[in-house]
């Protein structure tokens, strides 16, 4: 899993499928952009998935204020929150399942769907609260040990708190977690920062604006951390 470039030959549909709905999957489901399917070893897929998300959804806004020296900086989506959600999808995936990891990019959120759902030892009430899932049952323990060596996971049930803390520090709403009664899939929705959602709505009302756009900023020590295994 960590070193095979054609992992899907042994575990079919071990891949990531990213779709962007510029106007929303409900408002205009026929308007979408499909990213080429991402395949490879697990670290390669994580790296390429994060590169795509960084290019497609992560923007930074800087606002200078009068009452302090430092500018106010916030991101549409904090990198670490997205990375934790993506890594969790690989960590807890059932590799015997013929289901890809699905990522849907909506105007107001990024939705990550993976299979199967959250273990039954975690109650639906705890899942709805979305704070911490206290389970010591790990579906892919050995994979988690490799991911820990890459500083991508801790294996201490800290992934969900990390996602929520990064969103809180960025001024973003909480992420939500859903699963069905049969625990067949888990859906994680990470909301966009409200400032960027307001900006999108303003753009729709006034039409496209000319001028430079905010470009995604590379945060130090992020995607590059995975380079050390290649």
HELIX and SHEET records of a PDB file:
HELIX    1   1 UNK A    7  UNK A    9  5                                   3    
HELIX    2   2 UNK A   42  UNK A   56  1                                  15    
HELIX    3   3 UNK A   79  UNK A   91  1                                  13    
HELIX    4   4 UNK A  124  UNK A  129  1                                   6    
HELIX    5   5 UNK A  141  UNK A  149  1                                   9    
HELIX    6   6 UNK A  159  UNK A  170  1                                  12    
HELIX    7   7 UNK A  194  UNK A  206  1                                  13    
HELIX    8   8 UNK A  223  UNK A  229  5                                   7    
SHEET    1   A 6 UNK A  33  UNK A  34  0                                        
SHEET    2   A 6 UNK A  16  UNK A  20 -1                                        
SHEET    3   A 6 UNK A 101  UNK A 105  1                                        
SHEET    4   A 6 UNK A 109  UNK A 114 -1                                        
SHEET    5   A 6 UNK A 186  UNK A 191 -1                                        
SHEET    6   A 6 UNK A 176  UNK A 179 -1                                        
SHEET    1   B 2 UNK A  60  UNK A  63  0                                        
SHEET    2   B 2 UNK A  72  UNK A  75 -1                                        
END                                                                             
